[in-house]
């Protein structure tokens, strides 16, 4: 019989009609005495109002007494009465802390409501600040550098800031020929002019002259770098529709990141809000202020987007404000190696308390080239200790590479660098400025340079030229040119690597067509500095023949007089307007004017 009672209680705890079954279970097991009738009556009152949680507790307590051999009807009924009292107290909001819990829940609900109201106000403010940008662009053709590719149309986002200016991404207006902007809720598009573009930081500044455009617009203020897990709202015009869109997310990470457009390492903020094509240039709003500018996402991942933080935006704006144009981001011109290995630190006489990074290469065009030496250990930058992995402290227990401190310096500012050289500590003051690589990473908003002589097409080596080999250009482009583009440093200012990109076939150059894609080293025995230098040597040649020395000890020799005649014929045949790019023509005209004076 005891076993049947246990099974009944177990069924009660899992049945939808548990109150009725519990009542029947108790009635069956109680004897018909006066004490039992009183307990049964109270049990009836409990069963009519008890919760399933109280029933479960009875089940557990009853089973415990069964295991101890103490189960009786009085014990079961007493549990019923005790749980009935506790249940009524909870229903009245009394004991058990129910009132406190409800108060806490109410406070939480109020806080959530306030936060939602603030978010709603911020988004409403952004609706009158964010614009849609329509761009018509035409990119250069680096294989046929005398012509452009067909024009294309694209769209992006932007937002207005004090001073009647619009911030957007550089890649939204790159290689632009025509730009229009449209306000939220307006059918009218307004003409915009690009004031400044910073391709490294992927930012651009637009101006709109129309007074009608600025009526009713709200200017957004720049805020601060958000902390981890802080919420942001990204506002813009992503693909999939014509109207404005708002997506929310939280900050996941803050660290230097590769900017895809400019191929530069600068600070960025990772968020889990979706950033799709068309969102680019739109603001990320946090507490009525701009926390960043949406600019890229992580390919192949879901809801991993990146925004440009406020310090990078301010650096861009300050440079434009002071000089009227984009000034770039500073660099020390160093290639450094971590010193995490103990034997490496011992070799360079680093004390146990010392940390820093090892100097491997120095750009000859940098100010550091005259001061620092290979194998120096950089210990601090402006008094900030550099860890053995190359990082410095940032905010609350976060760390970033010390390049961030360098990049935030203004051009021609100085920095105090402490180094360990031959076991001795030294301090140096180094002037910082933007440095150009030997092979340009991008060539937006300008036509490529070229020079054609006897069907030989000469161009300076650039990464956009290598990109013409396709998306997998690193593997499909000429290996030697690719390695030089990524690794070599300039030896002097204005230096270029000149390449014979192709041969336009003619009788004068027959047999030389297989020498394309090779670097030109010398012309008539003179080492080439850049494309302008090559052009000058060829144009002023007084010899009967002209000789080009290429990579792999290859040689091209042409009769100079016959080559000049053939050049005009080849240009007409291929409908090429000029043998030189506009920049070479302008430089030649300037040189002739200077000589005449």
N, C-alpha and C positions, 0 to 999 in steps of 0.2 A: 504493500500500500504506500509506503514511503516513496518507493521508486516511482509510482504513478503520479504522486504529487509533484515531484521534481520535473517530470516530463511536461506536466500541465503548465507549470510556471514558465518553463522554457518556451512553450508554444505561445504563451501570453506575451513574452517579451519580443516576439518577432511577428505577431499577428496584427492586422489592421484593426481587429475588434478586440484589442487586448483588455479593455476595461471589463467587458462582459465575461470573458473567459476567466479573468482573475477573480471576479466575484463568485462565479460558480465553483472555482477551485477551493476558495476559502470556505464556502458554505458546505461543501461535501465533506471537508475534513474536520469541521467543528462539531463538538458534542452539544446536545440540547440541554445545557445547564444554564442557570441564570447568568453566571459570569460570561459564558460563551455567547449568550444572546446579546449581552451588552457590547461585547467585542465585535459581534457580527453587525450590529446596528451601526457602530462607528465605522466599521470597514465598508459598509454600504455607502455611507456619506463620502468616504475617501475615494472609492472607486468611481463615483460619478463625476469627480472633478480632478482626479490625479492625471499627471502627464506620463508619457511613455518612459521618460528618464527615471521617474520615481519607481515605476514598475520594474525597470531593469535593475535598479539598486536592490529592490526586494529580492529579486531572483538571485543576485550575487550573494547577498547576506544569508538567504535561506540555504543556498547550496553550501556555503561555508559551514553552517551549523550541521548540515547533513553529514559533511565529511568528518566532523568532530563527534558525531553520534548524539547531538543535543537537540535535534529538530523536534518541536512540539507546536501545537496550535497557538499557545500563548505567545511564544517567541515570534511567530509569523504575524500575529495580530498587532503586537507591540511595534513591529517595524512599520506596519500599515499606518498606525496612529502617528508615529514620529515623522514619517515622510509626508503625511497629510498636513501636519502643522507647518513644516518647512515650505511645502508647496503654496499654502495660503499666504505665508509671509512674502514669498517671492512675487505672487500675484498682486499683493498690495504695494509692492515696491519697497518693502521693508528690509528684513535681514538678508544676508548673503551678499550685500554690496550692490544690489540691483539698481538702487537709485544713483549710486556713484557711477556705475557703468553707463546708465542712460545719460547722465550729465556729461561724461567724457565723450560719449558718442555724439551728443548734441554739439559740444565744443568742436569736435572734429568736423562735423557737418558744416558748422558755421565757418570754420577756417577754410574748408574746401570751397564753400560758396563764395567767400571773399576772394580766394585765389582765382576762381573761375571768372568772377566779375572783373578782376584786374586783367586777366588774359583777354577777356572780351573787349575791354576798353583799349588795350594795346593793339589788338587786331583791327578794331574800328579806326584807330589812328593811322594804322598802316595802309588801310584801304584808300585813303586820300593822299598817300605818299608814294605808292608803288606804281610804276608805269610799265607798259609793254613796249618793247623796242623792236622795230622792224629794220633789218639790215640787208642791203644789197652789196655783195662783195665779189671780187674777182682776184683770184690768187695767181701769182706768177707761175710760169712754166719753166722749171729749171733745166729741163732737157733742151727746150727751144727758148732760150732766155729773152729773145726779142719779142715775144708775144705772151699774152695772158691766157689763162684757162677761161672757159665759159663762165659767165656770172651766175651766181646762185643767191637765193633768198633764205634768210634765217631769222629766227625770232628769239628774243631773250627778255630779261626783266631788268629793272633798275629802280632806284628810289631817290627822292630829292633830299638835299641837305641844305643847311643855311648857306646863303650866298647865291641862291638860285642856280644850283648845279645838280647834276644827276650822276650818281655813281652806278657803274655797271662793271661787268667783266671785260677784260681786254679781248678775250676770244669771241665775245658777242659782236664786236665791231672790227675785228682784225681784217685787214685788206679791204676795208669798206670803200664803197664808191657813193653810197647814198644811205642816210639814216633818218628814220622817222620814229616818233614816240607818240603814245596814246595814253590818256588818263583812264583810270577805272570809271566805268559808267558813261564814258564819252565816245561818240562815234567818230570824232575828229582826230586826224593824225597831224602832228606838227613836225616841221623840219628841225633837225638837231645837227649841231656841229661837234666834232670831237676835239676837245681842247688839249687833252693829254692822254697818253697810253703808256702803261707800265706792263710790258709783257712778262717780265720776270715774276711780278706779284699778281699778274692776271687782273689788273684793275684799270679802269678807264673813266674819264671825266667828260661829261657832255654838257653843252650849253644850248638853251632854247631861247631865241629872241622874242618870240610871240608873247605879248602880255596876256592874251586870253588863256594861254596854257597855265599860267601861274595862279590864276584866280581859283581860290578854294583849296589850294594845295597846302598840306601840312609838312613842315620840314622835320625830318627825323634827326635826333641827337645820337651821337656815338656814346656807347656805354663802356663797360669793362669786359675783361675776359671772364666768362662764366666758370663756375666751379663744376666739378664732376657731379653728374646726376641732376644738375639744374635744367629746368624745362625751357625750351625755346620753340618759337613758332616761325616756320619758314613761309614767307609770302612771295608769290610770283605767278608766272603764267606758264606752267609746264605743258608739254604736249598732251593731246587728248581732249582739248577744249579751248575755247576762246576767252572765257571769263577767268577772273582771278581765282587763285587756289591758295588754301592755307593748310599746311601740314604741321603736326606737332611732334616733338621728340625731346630727348634728353641728351646732355653732353656725356659722351663716352670716354673721350681721351683728348688731351691737349699736348701736342709735341710737334717738332719740326717734321714736315712731310714734303714729299716730292710734288711740286706743282707741275701738272702734266703739260699745260700750255707753254709755260716758260722754261720747263726742265730745270727748275731751281728748287733748292731745299730751303723752305721758310716755314715759320710756325703756322699750324693749321689746327682747327678744332673739329674733331670727329663727332658726329651726332647720329642718332638712329632714325631720323626723319628722312623720308624719301626725297631725294634731289634728282629730278629727271631733266632731260633736255628741255629748255625753256625756262626752268627755274634759275638758271645761271644769271647772276647779277642781282637777284632779289635779296632783301634783308632777312636776317634771322633776328626776330624780336624777342627781347627779354625785359620785362618790367618797363614798357614804354620806350625803351632805347634799343639801339642796334648793337647786337652782340657779334655780328659778323656778316659776311657776304657769301651767299651760296655760290659754289664754283665748280665742284666736281663730285663724282661718286666713285665707289670702288667697283670696278668691273667684275662681274661674276658673283657678286654678293648682294643680298637683299637688305634694303634700308640701312646702308652705310654711306652716309654723305659727309662732305667736308665744307666748312665755311672758313673764310679768311678772317682772322681775328682783328680786333680794333687796333692794336699796336701797329700792325702792318698797314692798315688803312690810313692811320694818322701819319705814318712815315711817308707814304705816297703823297698824301694831301699837303703835308708840310713842304716837301720838296717842290711840288708844283707851285705852291704859294710863294716860296722864296725866290725861285729862279724862273718861273713861268713855264717850266717844262719838267718832264720826268727826269730825275737825277740818278735813279738806280739804288742798289743796296751795296754796302761796303763789304770788302773781303780782305782778309790778311794775306791771301795768296799763298796759303800753306797747305801741304798734304801731310797729315799727322797720323801716327800709329799709336794705338793704345799701349799702355805699359802694365798690363795686368799680370804678366809673367814675372815671377820673383827673380829669376836669373837675369832677365833683361834689366830690371831695376837695379840689381846689384852691379851689373856690368857698367851702368852709367852713374854709379856712385850715389844713388838715391838713398837717403836715410829712411828708416822705417816710417817716420811720420810724414814723409814727402809723398805727394801724388802729382801726376801730370801726364802729358802726352809727348811722344817723340816726334821731332820734326824730320820728315822724310824728303820732301821736295819744297822748293820755294820758287814762286813765280818771279822771273827776272824783272817784270814790270812793276812789281810791288815795292813799297818802301821797306818792307821787311827783308827784301833781298840784300839790302845794304847793311842791315843790322844783325839779323839772325843768321845762324849757320845750321847746316845739316847736322843732325845728332844732338841739337839742343833739346832740353826737356822744358816745355812750357809748364810752369807751376801755377801761375795765377794770371787772370786777365782783369785789369782794373780792380785788383784786390780780391777778386772772387776766386777761391781755390778750384782748380780743375781736377776732377777725379781721374783715376787711372783708365777709366773707360771713356774719357773725354766729355763727361757730363758735369753740369753745375746745378746747385739747388734752385728749385723753382716752386714757389708757393708752399703749400702744405704737403711735405714729404714727397713732392714730385721732383723729377729731374729731367733736364733737357740738355742737348749738346751745347757746348759753349759757343758754337757758331751763331746761335741766336743772339748772344750779347754783341757779337761783331756786326751782325747784319742790322741791328737797330741803331748803330752809330751813323751820324750824318757825314756826308763826304767832307774830307779834309779835317775831320776831328781826329784827335790823338787818343791813344790808349796806352796805359802803362802795363807792360808785360814783364813778369818776373820769370827768368829762365835759370836752369841749372846747366852750366857749361864747364866741362872738365872737373866736376865736383864742387864748383864754386857758384854761389847764387849771384845773379846780376839782374838789374832792372833797366829796361829800355823804354823809351817813348817812341811809339810808331804811329805815323800818320796813315789813316785809313781812307780808301776811296774805292769806287767800283772798278773792277778789272774785267777786261774783255778777253775771252779765250782766243787761242790761235785760230780755231775753226768755229765760226759763229753757230750758236745753237738754233737760233731762229732769225728770220729775215722778214718779219711782217711789215706791211705798210711801206715797202720800198721795192723797186725793181731790181732784179739781179744784174750784176755786172758781167760783161762779156766783151771779147775782142776776137774778130775773125780776120785771118790772114791766109790767103790762098786756100780757102776752104777748111782751114784748121780752126776749130772753135775752142778758145781758151776761156776758162772761168775760174774764179777763186773757189776753193773747196769750202763748202758749208754743209751743215747737217740737213737743211732742206733739200740740197742737191742729192744727198744720199737717200733721203726719204722717197725720192722718185722711183727707187727700186722696189717699192711696195711696203706693206705693213711689216714684213719680216726683213726690213732693209739691213739689219745687223748681219744677217746670214747671206743675203742675196747681193749686197753691194760689194765692190772690190775690197777684198780683205785688208790690203795694205792701207788704202785710203781710210777705211773705217777705223783701223787701229790708231792712225795718226790723228784722226778727228777727235777721238775720245781720250787720248793719252798725252799727246805732245803739248808742250808749253811754248809760248812765243819767246823768242830771244831778244826782240826789240819791238818798239812801237810801230804799228802799221804793217807788220809782217803778215803775209798771206801764203797759203799753199796753192799754187796755180796748177790747174789740171787741164790736159787736152781732153775735153769731154767727148768730142766726136769729130769725124772727118766728113765734110760735104764733098762727095766724090767729083773729081775732075781729072783731066789728063795731067795737070800739074802735080797732083798729090797721089796719083795711082801707086799702090804698093805700100802706102803708109796707113791704110784704113785699120789695120790690126793693132796699131799703136795707141788707139784711143784708151781713155781711162787711166792714163799714166801721168804722174806728176812731172812738171817741167822744172828741171834743176838750173839750167844755164841757157843763155842765148848769146851766141858769139863769144863764149868763154866767160861771160859775166854771170855771177850768181844772181838769181831772181829774188827780189824782196817781196814784190806783190804784182798784181795784174797791171797796175799803172806803170810800174817799172819795166815790165816786159813790153808793153805797148810803146813806151818811149824808145827803148833800144831798137825795136823793129822799125819804127817810123823814122829814126835818125840813122839807119844803117847806111854806111857808105861803101860797103864791100860789094863785090860782084855776087856773092851768095850769103845766105843767112843760115846759121846752124842752130838747131835746138837739141840740147842734151836732156834726155828723159830718164825716168827710173829704169832699172835693170840695164843700165849702160846702153840704152837705145838712142839712136841718132836720126834726126831728120835734117836734110840739107835741101834747100831750094834756091834756084836762081832768083835773085831779088827782083830784077826787072820784069821777068816773065811772071813771077808770083804777083806783083802789083797789078799787072794787066788782067790776070786770071781772077783776081779778087772781085773786081767790078762785075765780071761776067757771072761769077758764081752767086753774088748777091742778087742780081736780077733774076736768075733762074729760080732761086728759092724764095723770091719776093721778100727779101730781108731789107728793111728800110735803111739800115746803117751798119757799118762794120764795127761800130763801137756803141756801147751803152751810153745813156745820157750822162752818167756821172763822169765817165772818161772824157766825153766831149766838153763838159763844163770845165773840168780841170785843165784841159788843153787850151781852151779859150782864155782862162785866167792866166795861164803861163805865158801865152802870147801877148796879152795885155801888159803883163809885168815886164816882159822883155822890151816892148815898144816904149814903155816909160823910161 
